[in-house]
Amino acid sequence: MKVLLTGGSGDLGQTLMPRLLAKGDTPVILDIRAPEVARPGALFIQGSILDRPKLPGYFQGCDCIVHIAAWHGIHEVPGGKDAYDFFDLNVRGTFEVFEAARSVGIDKIVHISTTSVRNPDTLYGRGKILAEQITDDFAKHAGMNVITLRPRGFVPYWNHEVYTKYSDWARWFWKGAVHIDDVASAVMLSVELLSHQKVDGNPKLTLDGAYDYTDADLERWDADGAGSTFRKYYREYYDLAVSYGLDPVTKPFRLDISETVRVLGYKPTYGLADLLSELAAYGDEGPPRLGL
């Protein structure tokens, strides 16, 4: 199966590429820049999802599209992208992808949205709300077979344009995020599902990470004293966490992924235990990046 990845030279596209190749699929990378690593068996098309006349040609012969290309919340900071940029790429770009796909008979699309749709006061959140409305319209009126994934933030630790040190990334992840490997797993599950059956109603599936904490832990957070719940699971890492500015008292905000589990069989694997063990083993260098 040929799977086209819009914005495929970015972090998620590059995480998906080896997984698709290992499955016997052909990744087709559509991006304005070449991928960091060229992999035998993968194809690269240099172009933009805003190239309306060219998109049908780019998509021809593909079986499924994973629509990733977007400006993100980090691009909203002062000096970054403005409302027109967000509208052009995140909103109009989504329409261009879906309309071009429809025109060449591609009906299987995994749309990467975000939990930031809960934040309509941001350019990123507002644009993604509009993008989801577009995907709903194509699912309902054009018969497109669509799954929308709503991951928490998933910037990887190896993206040094965002996080210089592993501990910087760890402090961000600590506040609530999902590992990019878990996002990639959800995408692969979605592609597999769409290839075998029609999914009703463009389901919006939340992606969160793994947790050792139970519902009872969260309800009685630190009932036995500050840091007591953290010590219950990660006692050996308490001093390490504090030394890197990770507050053991911080109560996690866990998202409901029950529908994602039901529809996809999604099982996130990366959580705080993994982060702490990596920090203990590698410090600010972080673990080696696999798959390169």
Buried (B, 14 or more C-beta within 10 A) or exposed (E): BBBBBBBBBBBBBBBBBBBBBEEEBBBBBBBEEEBEEEBEEBBBBEBBBBBEEBBBEBBEEBBBBBBBBBBBBBBBEEEBBEEEBBBBBBBBBBBBBBBBBBEBEBBBBBBBBBBBBEBEEBBBBBBBBBBBEBBBBBBEEEEBBBBBBBBBBBBBBBEEEBBEBBBBBBBBBBEBBBBBBBBBBBBBBBBBBBBEEEBEEBBBBBBBBBBEBEEEBBEEBBEEEEBBBBBEBBEEBBEBBEEBEBBBEBEBEBBEBEEBEEBBEBEBEBBBBBBBBBBEEEEEEBBEEEEE
